[in-house]
Amino acid sequence: MTTHFIEAEIDLQQTPLTTKEAVEATLQAEGEPLRWAITKVDNEKQTAQVEAIVTKDN
């Protein structure tokens, strides 16, 4: 098992889920999220920048 640092951008307008569910769904594609944080929100673009640590099986 390895850990990886991931950065992702979440579209807050197009997301039918809550923000938490949208972040977790996006991170699941990269591995199992250990922890994550929203580090920036762009009000004009309606996006959120997320940084996360995920684990992946080798």
N, C-alpha and C positions, 0 to 999 in steps of 0.2 A: 504494500500500500504506500502511495506517495501523496504528498500534499502539494497543492498548487495555489498560487495567487491569481485570482481572476478579476478582471475589470469588465463590467457590462453596463450597457445603457438600456434603461427601461422606458418605453413610451407610455406616458401616463394617460394620454388621451385614448389610445387604441386598446388599452387593456380593459377587458370586461371583468377581470377579477380585482380583488382588493390589491393594494400595492404590495403587501407582504406575500400574498399568494403569487403575484406576478414575478417578484424577485426570486422566490424559491423555485418556481417552475423554470425560469431562465437558468438558474444555477444548476439545477438537476441535470441539465444536458451536459454539464462539464464535470460532474461528480457529485459526491455527497457533501453538502455544505456543512462546515463546522461552525462558521460564524460569518456574518456579513454586516455591512453598514452602508447606508446611503451617504455619500460624501459630497454630493452636489446636486442641486435642483435648478434646472433652467426653466424659468417661468414662461419665457417666450416660446420655446420649442415644446414645452410640456414633457420634458424628459428628466429622468433621475439617473445619476451616475452611481453605480454600486461597486464596491470593492469587497472581495470575499476570499476566504480560505476554504478550499474543497479538498476532499480526499478521493483518490482513484485507485482501484485495484490495478496492479500491473498486468 
